[in-house]
């Protein structure tokens, strides 16, 4: 069973930085999208950033200029550098990977366990 293992969550002061990392437990063939979502208390899960197979990144407006999403497809890893964090960005952050592989029976998708990020003084 493939797992996405995340690390890097924790407590940071407003204006501070955190880096989240996510690695698949085994190489994922045919990766398409590697993304980050977050879910704040009482809110729906929302997309934060994604990166496609060609390396093109997409950011939601509320993180543009502050967050950087990067991937290493050869290692099935993705990282999210978060700068200038705000208190309202306290949430559980989930990494997500999907892809398609004939040898794996078609499309697949996996979610990380979601470390907590708390922004507070």
C-alpha positions in Angstrom: 0.0 0.0 0.0 1.5 3.3 -1.1 1.7 6.0 1.6 2.6 9.7 1.3 4.7 10.6 4.3 4.7 14.3 5.2 7.0 16.2 7.5 7.7 19.7 8.6 4.5 20.9 10.3 4.5 22.7 13.6 4.2 26.0 15.4 5.5 29.2 13.9 5.1 32.9 14.7 3.2 35.2 12.4 5.5 36.2 9.6 7.6 33.1 10.0 8.4 30.3 7.6 7.9 26.6 7.5 8.8 24.0 4.9 6.6 20.9 4.4 7.9 17.9 2.6 6.1 14.9 1.2 7.5 11.6 -0.1 5.8 8.6 -1.5 6.8 5.3 0.1 7.6 4.0 -3.4 8.3 5.4 -6.8 5.1 6.5 -8.5 5.0 5.9 -12.2 3.3 8.4 -14.5 2.9 11.2 -11.9 0.7 13.9 -13.2 -0.1 16.4 -10.4 1.6 17.0 -7.1 -0.4 19.4 -4.9 -0.9 20.8 -1.5 -4.3 21.3 0.2 -5.2 22.6 3.6 -8.2 22.4 5.9 -8.8 24.9 8.6 -11.0 24.1 11.6 -14.6 24.1 10.5 -13.8 24.8 6.9 -13.6 22.8 3.7 -10.4 21.4 2.3 -9.0 23.9 -0.2 -6.3 23.7 -2.8 -3.2 25.8 -2.0 -0.7 25.0 -4.8 -0.1 22.4 -7.5 2.6 21.4 -9.9 2.0 19.6 -13.2 4.1 17.0 -15.0 5.9 19.7 -16.9 6.9 21.5 -13.8 4.4 24.3 -14.2 3.2 25.6 -10.9 -0.2 26.9 -10.0 -0.9 28.9 -6.8 -4.0 30.2 -5.3 -4.1 33.9 -5.0 -3.9 33.9 -1.2 -0.4 32.3 -1.2 1.1 33.8 -4.4 4.4 35.4 -3.7 4.8 33.7 -0.3 4.6 29.9 -1.0 6.8 27.9 -3.3 5.9 24.4 -4.5 8.7 22.2 -5.9 8.8 18.6 -7.0 11.3 15.9 -7.8 9.4 13.4 -9.9 12.3 11.0 -10.0 12.0 10.6 -6.3 8.2 11.1 -6.0 8.7 14.0 -3.6 7.2 17.4 -3.3 7.9 20.3 -1.0 6.1 23.4 0.0 8.1 26.4 1.3 5.8 28.7 3.2 6.9 32.2 4.0 5.3 35.1 5.8 2.7 32.9 7.4 -0.5 34.4 8.8 -2.5 33.3 11.9 -5.5 32.5 9.7 -3.4 30.0 7.8 -3.5 27.6 10.7 -4.7 24.4 9.2 -3.9 20.8 8.5 -1.9 20.6 5.3 -2.2 17.6 3.0 -0.1 16.6 0.1 -1.7 15.0 -2.8 -0.3 13.1 -5.8 -2.1 11.6 -8.8 -1.1 9.9 -11.9 -1.7 7.3 -14.5 0.1 4.1 -15.3 -1.0 1.1 -17.4 1.1 -1.2 -15.3 -0.7 0.0 -12.2 -4.1 -0.5 -13.7 -4.9 3.0 -14.6 -5.3 6.2 -12.6 -4.3 6.5 -9.0 -4.3 9.2 -6.3 -2.9 9.4 -2.8 -3.1 11.7 0.2 -0.7 12.5 2.9 -1.6 12.3 6.5 -1.7 16.0 7.0 0.6 17.6 9.5 -0.8 20.5 11.6 0.5 24.0 10.9 -0.2 26.6 13.6 0.7 30.2 13.2 0.6 32.0 16.5 2.6 34.3 18.7 
